[in-house]
Amino acid sequence: MLSLPVCYTGGVKTHRWLWMFAAAGLTSSWGCTRGTAPDGSEAPVPEVPPPTTEADGPLIALDAEGFRAAVRQRDARWVVVNVWATWCGPCREEFPHIQAVVRSFRDRGVALMFVTTDFESEKEAAVQFLRQQEAEFPSYMKTGPDAGFIEAVHPDWTGALPATVIYGPDRQPVRFWQGKVSEADLRAALKELVKEEGR
């Protein structure tokens, strides 16, 4: 699955993208990374039960091309995409707010797609989280090469989580947030876009 640097949340993995970006001097602007624990030790990765057949339903696997196709095919004027993971604290915090905001714009032509970058071993945890959040929207699980998927989401995305993009009627990105987006900022952006189109 996607090897993305995000906040330390108790489980640690070593990701090649983190080291590539660190070597390029790009991590300083992220503010948080998925690396070692605050005391410098390497915390154990929590055990996650293997996915079951029942758990396969809520998540649809897609690679970079599948992602582009899914965005194009959504029956809505505006498509909000949120890329998240269960081990990303800010992702879990913003999840319900993003749902609530988009729900309030649904009758104005706005749709939502959630894409998790969890590893296959974390799939059951992702499904459980979606159920806890009573997710109403299509949810996807990233597969395939990292670089192509990152480019497909947004050309300016470094791969840090969370990431949120609004795609317009022509399915080009019109708003982009790398890191946690506030409920107020997302609502204001959608209100402005919907209002501008109605002029």
C-alpha positions as CSV (number, residue, x, y, z in Angstrom):
1,M,0.0,0.0,0.0
2,L,1.0,3.7,-0.2
3,S,4.1,4.5,1.8
4,L,3.1,7.9,3.1
5,P,4.7,10.0,5.9
6,V,2.2,11.2,8.5
7,C,1.8,11.9,12.2
8,Y,3.2,9.3,14.6
9,T,0.1,7.5,16.0
10,G,1.6,4.6,18.0
11,G,2.5,2.2,15.1
12,V,5.6,2.7,13.1
13,K,6.7,1.5,9.7
14,T,9.7,2.6,7.6
15,H,8.6,4.0,4.3
16,R,10.8,4.6,1.2
17,W,8.9,7.8,0.3
18,L,9.7,9.3,3.7
19,W,13.4,8.8,3.2
20,M,13.3,10.0,-0.4
21,F,11.5,13.2,0.7
22,A,13.8,13.7,3.7
23,A,16.8,13.4,1.5
24,A,15.4,16.1,-0.7
25,G,14.8,18.3,2.2
26,L,11.0,18.3,1.8
27,T,9.8,17.0,5.1
28,S,10.4,20.2,7.1
29,S,7.1,21.7,5.9
30,W,5.0,18.7,6.8
31,G,5.0,19.3,10.6
32,C,4.6,15.6,11.4
33,T,5.8,12.4,9.9
34,R,5.1,8.7,10.2
35,G,8.5,7.8,11.7
36,T,9.9,6.9,15.1
37,A,8.2,7.4,18.4
38,P,8.7,10.7,20.2
39,D,11.4,9.1,22.5
40,G,13.3,7.9,19.5
41,S,12.4,4.3,19.9
42,E,10.6,2.2,17.3
43,A,7.1,1.3,18.5
44,P,5.7,-2.0,17.5
45,V,3.2,-2.2,14.7
46,P,-0.2,-3.2,16.1
47,E,-1.6,-6.5,15.2
48,V,-4.5,-6.2,12.8
49,P,-6.8,-9.2,12.0
50,P,-6.8,-10.4,8.4
51,P,-9.6,-9.1,6.2
52,T,-12.7,-11.3,6.0
53,T,-15.0,-11.8,3.0
54,E,-17.6,-9.7,4.8
55,A,-15.2,-6.8,5.1
56,D,-14.4,-6.7,1.3
57,G,-17.7,-5.0,0.5
58,P,-17.2,-1.4,1.9
59,L,-13.8,-0.9,0.2
60,I,-13.2,-0.9,-3.6
61,A,-9.6,-1.4,-4.7
62,L,-8.3,1.0,-7.3
63,D,-5.0,2.1,-8.7
64,A,-4.1,5.4,-10.3
65,E,-6.1,4.8,-13.5
66,G,-9.0,3.5,-11.5
67,F,-8.9,6.6,-9.4
68,R,-9.1,8.9,-12.4
69,A,-12.0,6.9,-13.8
70,A,-13.8,6.9,-10.5
71,V,-13.6,10.7,-10.2
72,R,-14.7,11.1,-13.8
73,Q,-17.7,8.8,-13.4
74,R,-19.2,10.4,-10.3
75,D,-22.6,11.8,-11.1
76,A,-22.0,15.2,-9.5
77,R,-20.8,18.6,-10.5
78,W,-18.1,18.7,-7.8
79,V,-16.2,15.8,-6.4
80,V,-14.5,16.0,-3.0
81,V,-11.7,13.4,-2.5
82,N,-10.2,12.7,0.9
83,V,-7.2,10.4,1.1
84,W,-6.7,9.0,4.6
85,A,-5.5,6.1,6.7
86,T,-6.5,4.5,10.0
87,W,-3.0,5.2,11.5
88,C,-3.2,8.9,10.7
89,G,-4.5,10.9,13.7
90,P,-5.5,14.0,11.7
91,C,-7.2,11.9,9.1
92,R,-9.5,10.3,11.8
93,E,-10.2,13.7,13.3
94,E,-11.3,15.4,10.1
95,F,-13.2,12.4,8.7
96,P,-16.6,13.1,10.4
97,H,-16.4,16.8,9.6
98,I,-15.7,16.2,5.9
99,Q,-18.7,13.9,5.8
100,A,-21.0,16.4,7.5
101,V,-19.9,19.3,5.2
102,V,-20.3,17.3,2.0
103,R,-23.6,15.9,3.2
104,S,-24.9,19.5,3.5
105,F,-24.0,20.2,-0.1
106,R,-25.1,16.9,-1.6
107,D,-28.3,18.4,-3.1
108,R,-26.2,21.1,-4.7
109,G,-24.2,18.7,-6.9
110,V,-21.4,17.7,-4.5
111,A,-20.2,14.2,-4.1
112,L,-17.5,12.6,-1.8
113,M,-15.0,9.9,-2.3
114,F,-12.8,8.5,0.5
115,V,-9.6,6.7,-0.4
116,T,-7.6,4.8,2.3
117,T,-3.9,4.2,1.9
118,D,-3.9,1.5,4.6
119,F,-1.9,-1.6,4.0
120,E,-3.7,-4.9,3.1
121,S,-3.0,-6.1,6.7
122,E,-4.9,-3.0,8.0
123,K,-7.9,-3.5,5.7
124,E,-10.2,-4.8,8.5
125,A,-9.3,-1.8,10.7
126,A,-10.2,0.5,7.8
127,V,-13.5,-1.2,7.3
128,Q,-14.3,-1.1,11.0
129,F,-13.5,2.6,11.1
130,L,-15.8,3.3,8.1
131,R,-18.6,1.4,9.9
132,Q,-18.0,3.3,13.1
133,Q,-18.3,6.6,11.1
134,E,-21.4,5.3,9.3
135,A,-19.8,6.3,6.0
136,E,-22.4,6.9,3.4
137,F,-20.2,7.5,0.4
138,P,-18.2,5.2,-1.8
139,S,-14.9,4.2,-0.2
140,Y,-11.8,3.0,-1.9
141,M,-8.5,1.4,-1.1
142,K,-5.4,2.4,-3.0
143,T,-3.5,-0.3,-4.9
144,G,-0.5,-0.2,-7.3
145,P,2.6,2.0,-7.5
146,D,2.8,5.0,-5.1
147,A,4.2,7.6,-7.5
148,G,1.5,7.2,-10.1
149,F,-1.3,7.4,-7.5
150,I,0.2,10.5,-5.9
151,E,0.4,12.2,-9.4
152,A,-3.2,11.2,-10.2
153,V,-4.6,12.8,-7.0
154,H,-2.8,16.1,-7.4
155,P,0.5,17.2,-9.0
156,D,1.4,19.3,-5.9
157,W,0.8,16.5,-3.4
158,T,3.9,15.2,-1.7
159,G,2.2,12.1,-0.4
160,A,1.6,13.4,3.2
161,L,-1.7,12.6,4.8
162,P,-4.4,13.6,5.0
163,A,-5.0,15.2,1.6
164,T,-8.2,16.6,0.3
165,V,-9.0,17.7,-3.3
166,I,-12.1,19.2,-4.9
167,Y,-12.5,18.4,-8.6
168,G,-14.6,20.7,-10.7
169,P,-17.2,19.8,-13.5
170,D,-14.3,19.2,-15.9
171,R,-12.7,17.0,-13.3
172,Q,-9.7,19.2,-12.9
173,P,-8.6,20.1,-9.3
174,V,-9.9,23.4,-8.1
175,R,-9.0,23.3,-4.4
176,F,-6.3,21.3,-2.6
177,W,-5.3,20.8,1.0
178,Q,-2.3,18.8,2.2
179,G,-2.8,18.2,5.8
180,K,-5.9,18.5,7.9
181,V,-8.6,20.8,6.4
182,S,-10.9,22.6,8.8
183,E,-14.6,22.2,8.6
184,A,-14.9,26.0,8.0
185,D,-12.4,26.1,5.2
186,L,-14.0,23.2,3.3
187,R,-17.5,24.6,3.8
188,A,-16.4,28.0,2.6
189,A,-14.6,26.6,-0.5
190,L,-17.7,24.6,-1.5
191,K,-20.0,27.5,-0.9
192,E,-17.9,29.7,-3.1
193,L,-17.6,27.2,-5.9
194,V,-21.3,26.4,-6.0
195,K,-22.2,30.1,-5.8
196,E,-19.8,31.0,-8.6
197,E,-21.3,28.4,-10.9
198,G,-24.7,29.7,-10.2
199,R,-23.9,33.2,-11.4
